[in-house]
Amino acid sequence: MGASISWPYPFWIAHRGAGKLAPENTLAAFRLGARHGYRMFECDAKLSADGVPFLMHDGTLTRTTNARESLAPDASAAGGDHAWAELSQLDAGSWHSRAFAGEPLPTLENATRFCRANGHALNIEIKPTPGTERRTGEVVASHALRWWQGAGVAPLLTSFSRDALQGARETAPGLPRGLLLETLPDGWLEAALALGCVAVICNHVLWDSASVEKAHDAGLRVLSYTVNDDASVQRLMELGTDGIITDRVDLFSPA
């Protein structure tokens, strides 16, 4: 294995807080993941229209909030088209189950405060609204740099968007970055290195002994999403990968 950066993160990472057991990307999900013993969480961050980083995966509000009922009929469905004052009033829990009715969308600052207060690590996936890739990377990195100042373990900033990662790099070069990939095309390793990344995170089925060795020899860590069955976990452990992002916080004990 080539020279590698220090790697302070746990092997197990809870996807969007607690996978599917609670409404994703909410503090309720983070709390549930923590009750299952998880010490690191993955979340998605995008910008409101007025530049507030908040947690949401989808480009639109309709799947995971009550926006269809709460917003005007002709309002945009895109989360990035609304100011935070409006987004903060949405119900981001009822879609999941009645037990979580009224759960709000959290800001990235809310999630950070939870993690820092409890000694948890955070993987922030930069999830830009189309057309705002570089700016989202810049703003998320700027906020992360400020909110995590003095923390023992810095947040890991990841994205499928190379423009977002470049924006993050230019704004906060000292924060670790990871390149997210849906495939492993020619040049994937060179792209990660060119962006100054410390890790590559891809669909777990793509990793094999050759690609893991290639990444490790270049000094990069190897992580996988979203791994929810025993056979896949066993295969990835045998390959010597460095981290697993899972929905099944109830199935896999991180201890």
C-alpha positions as CSV (number, residue, x, y, z in Angstrom):
1,M,0.0,0.0,0.0
2,G,1.3,3.4,-0.9
3,A,1.7,6.4,1.4
4,S,-1.7,7.2,2.8
5,I,-3.3,9.9,4.8
6,S,-4.2,9.4,8.4
7,W,-7.7,7.9,8.4
8,P,-9.7,8.8,11.6
9,Y,-13.1,7.5,10.5
10,P,-14.9,4.4,11.7
11,F,-15.6,1.6,9.3
12,W,-19.4,1.8,9.6
13,I,-21.3,4.8,8.4
14,A,-25.0,5.3,8.8
15,H,-26.7,6.3,5.5
16,R,-28.7,9.5,5.8
17,G,-28.8,9.2,9.6
18,A,-30.5,5.8,10.1
19,G,-31.1,4.5,6.7
20,K,-34.8,3.7,6.2
21,L,-35.7,3.3,9.9
22,A,-36.5,7.0,10.3
23,P,-37.1,9.9,7.9
24,E,-33.8,10.4,6.1
25,N,-31.6,13.4,6.6
26,T,-33.4,14.5,9.8
27,L,-32.1,14.8,13.3
28,A,-34.6,12.1,14.3
29,A,-32.6,9.8,12.0
30,F,-29.3,10.8,13.5
31,R,-30.6,10.2,17.0
32,L,-31.9,6.7,16.0
33,G,-28.6,5.8,14.3
34,A,-26.8,6.9,17.4
35,R,-29.0,4.7,19.5
36,H,-27.9,1.7,17.4
37,G,-24.3,2.6,18.2
38,Y,-23.2,4.4,15.1
39,R,-20.5,7.0,15.5
40,M,-20.5,8.4,11.9
41,F,-23.3,9.6,9.7
42,E,-23.7,10.4,6.1
43,C,-26.0,13.2,5.0
44,D,-26.8,15.2,1.9
45,A,-26.4,19.0,1.8
46,K,-27.8,21.5,-0.7
47,L,-28.4,25.2,-0.6
48,S,-31.7,27.1,-0.1
49,A,-32.3,30.0,-2.4
50,D,-30.8,32.3,0.2
51,G,-27.7,30.2,0.7
52,V,-28.4,28.2,3.8
53,P,-27.0,24.7,3.6
54,F,-29.7,22.2,4.6
55,L,-30.2,18.4,4.5
56,M,-32.0,16.8,1.6
57,H,-31.2,14.2,-1.0
58,D,-33.6,14.8,-3.8
59,G,-33.6,17.7,-6.1
60,T,-37.3,18.2,-5.3
61,L,-39.2,18.5,-2.1
62,T,-42.1,16.2,-2.9
63,R,-40.9,12.8,-1.8
64,T,-39.7,13.6,1.7
65,T,-41.7,16.7,2.8
66,N,-45.3,17.9,2.7
67,A,-44.4,20.6,0.2
68,R,-47.2,19.6,-2.2
69,E,-49.8,20.4,0.5
70,S,-48.0,23.4,2.1
71,L,-46.7,25.4,-0.8
72,A,-48.7,27.3,-3.4
73,P,-49.9,25.1,-6.2
74,D,-47.7,26.9,-8.7
75,A,-44.6,26.9,-6.5
76,S,-41.4,25.2,-7.7
77,A,-40.8,21.7,-6.4
78,A,-37.1,22.3,-6.2
79,G,-35.8,22.7,-2.7
80,G,-33.1,25.1,-3.9
81,D,-35.7,27.5,-5.3
82,H,-37.1,28.3,-1.8
83,A,-35.7,30.5,1.0
84,W,-34.8,28.8,4.3
85,A,-37.6,30.6,6.2
86,E,-40.1,28.7,3.9
87,L,-38.3,25.4,3.9
88,S,-38.0,25.4,7.7
89,Q,-41.8,25.2,8.0
90,L,-42.1,22.0,6.1
91,D,-42.9,18.6,7.7
92,A,-40.1,16.2,6.8
93,G,-41.3,13.3,8.9
94,S,-45.0,12.4,8.1
95,W,-44.1,10.9,4.7
96,H,-42.1,8.2,6.6
97,S,-44.6,7.4,9.4
98,R,-46.9,9.0,11.9
99,A,-44.4,8.6,14.6
100,F,-42.2,11.3,13.0
101,A,-45.0,13.7,12.0
102,G,-43.8,17.3,12.3
103,E,-40.0,16.5,12.1
104,P,-38.4,19.5,10.4
105,L,-35.8,19.7,7.8
106,P,-32.5,20.4,9.5
107,T,-29.8,22.8,8.5
108,L,-26.3,21.5,8.1
109,E,-25.5,23.5,11.2
110,N,-28.1,21.6,13.2
111,A,-26.6,18.3,12.1
112,T,-23.1,19.5,12.9
113,R,-24.1,20.7,16.4
114,F,-25.6,17.2,17.1
115,C,-22.5,15.4,15.9
116,R,-20.1,17.7,17.7
117,A,-22.0,17.5,21.0
118,N,-22.0,13.7,20.9
119,G,-18.5,13.1,19.5
120,H,-19.8,11.8,16.1
121,A,-18.1,12.0,12.7
122,L,-19.9,13.3,9.6
123,N,-19.7,12.5,5.9
124,I,-21.3,15.5,4.1
125,E,-22.3,14.7,0.6
126,I,-22.5,17.9,-1.4
127,K,-25.7,17.5,-3.4
128,P,-26.0,20.7,-5.5
129,T,-29.2,21.9,-7.2
130,P,-28.2,21.8,-10.9
131,G,-26.4,24.9,-12.0
132,T,-25.1,25.7,-8.5
133,E,-22.4,23.0,-8.3
134,R,-19.3,25.1,-7.6
135,R,-21.1,27.6,-5.3
136,T,-22.6,24.7,-3.3
137,G,-19.2,23.2,-2.8
138,E,-17.8,26.6,-1.7
139,V,-20.6,27.4,0.7
140,V,-20.7,23.9,2.3
141,A,-17.0,23.8,2.7
142,S,-16.9,27.3,4.2
143,H,-19.6,26.5,6.8
144,A,-18.0,23.1,7.6
145,L,-14.6,24.7,8.1
146,R,-16.1,27.2,10.6
147,W,-18.4,24.8,12.4
148,W,-15.9,22.1,12.8
149,Q,-13.0,24.3,13.9
150,G,-11.1,22.7,16.7
151,A,-12.8,19.3,16.2
152,G,-10.6,16.2,16.6
153,V,-12.0,14.7,13.4
154,A,-12.9,16.9,10.5
155,P,-15.9,16.1,8.3
156,L,-15.4,14.2,5.1
157,L,-16.8,16.2,2.1
158,T,-17.9,14.0,-0.8
159,S,-19.7,14.6,-4.0
160,F,-20.5,13.1,-7.4
161,S,-20.0,16.6,-8.8
162,R,-16.3,17.4,-9.6
163,D,-17.2,21.1,-9.8
164,A,-18.6,21.0,-6.2
165,L,-15.4,19.2,-5.0
166,Q,-13.2,21.7,-6.7
167,G,-15.2,24.6,-5.1
168,A,-14.8,22.9,-1.7
169,R,-11.1,22.4,-2.3
170,E,-10.5,26.0,-3.2
171,T,-12.5,27.2,-0.2
172,A,-11.2,24.8,2.5
173,P,-8.2,22.9,1.1
174,G,-7.5,21.4,4.5
175,L,-10.8,19.5,4.8
176,P,-10.7,15.9,3.4
177,R,-12.6,15.2,0.3
178,G,-13.9,12.0,-1.4
179,L,-15.0,11.4,-5.0
180,L,-18.4,9.6,-5.4
181,L,-18.7,7.4,-8.4
182,E,-21.6,5.4,-9.9
183,T,-19.1,3.6,-12.3
184,L,-15.4,3.2,-12.5
185,P,-14.6,4.7,-15.9
186,D,-11.2,5.1,-17.4
187,G,-9.4,7.8,-15.4
188,W,-11.4,7.4,-12.2
189,L,-8.3,7.2,-10.1
190,E,-6.6,10.2,-11.8
191,A,-9.7,12.2,-11.4
192,A,-9.8,11.6,-7.6
193,L,-6.1,12.4,-7.3
194,A,-6.5,15.6,-9.4
195,L,-9.1,16.8,-7.0
196,G,-6.9,16.1,-4.0
197,C,-9.2,13.5,-2.7
198,V,-8.4,11.1,0.1
199,A,-11.0,8.5,-0.7
200,V,-13.1,7.1,-3.5
201,I,-16.7,6.0,-2.6
202,C,-18.6,4.0,-5.1
203,N,-21.4,1.5,-5.6
204,H,-20.2,-1.5,-3.7
205,V,-20.6,-4.0,-6.5
206,L,-17.9,-2.2,-8.5
207,W,-15.0,-2.9,-6.2
208,D,-12.8,-5.9,-6.9
209,S,-9.3,-6.8,-5.8
210,A,-7.6,-5.0,-8.7
211,S,-9.5,-1.7,-8.2
212,V,-9.1,-1.8,-4.4
213,E,-5.3,-2.4,-4.8
214,K,-5.0,0.4,-7.4
215,A,-6.7,2.9,-5.0
216,H,-4.7,1.7,-2.0
217,D,-1.4,1.9,-3.9
218,A,-2.2,5.5,-4.8
219,G,-2.7,6.3,-1.1
220,L,-6.5,6.5,-1.3
221,R,-9.1,4.9,1.0
222,V,-11.9,2.8,-0.5
223,L,-15.5,3.1,0.7
224,S,-18.8,1.7,-0.5
225,Y,-22.5,2.6,-0.7
226,T,-25.1,1.4,0.1
227,V,-24.4,-2.0,1.6
228,N,-27.4,-3.8,3.2
229,D,-26.7,-7.5,3.1
230,D,-24.3,-9.9,4.9
231,A,-22.8,-11.4,1.7
232,S,-21.8,-8.0,0.4
233,V,-20.3,-7.0,3.7
234,Q,-18.2,-10.1,3.9
235,R,-16.9,-9.6,0.3
236,L,-15.9,-6.0,1.0
237,M,-14.2,-7.0,4.2
238,E,-12.2,-9.7,2.4
239,L,-11.2,-7.1,-0.2
240,G,-9.8,-4.9,2.5
241,T,-12.0,-1.9,1.9
242,D,-12.0,0.9,4.4
243,G,-15.6,1.8,5.0
244,I,-19.2,0.8,4.5
245,I,-22.2,3.1,4.2
246,T,-25.4,1.2,5.2
247,D,-29.1,1.7,5.7
248,R,-29.3,-1.4,8.0
249,V,-28.2,0.2,11.2
250,D,-30.5,-2.4,12.8
251,L,-28.6,-5.3,11.2
252,F,-24.9,-4.4,11.4
253,S,-23.4,-3.5,14.7
254,P,-20.6,-1.0,14.4
255,A,-19.0,-2.1,17.6
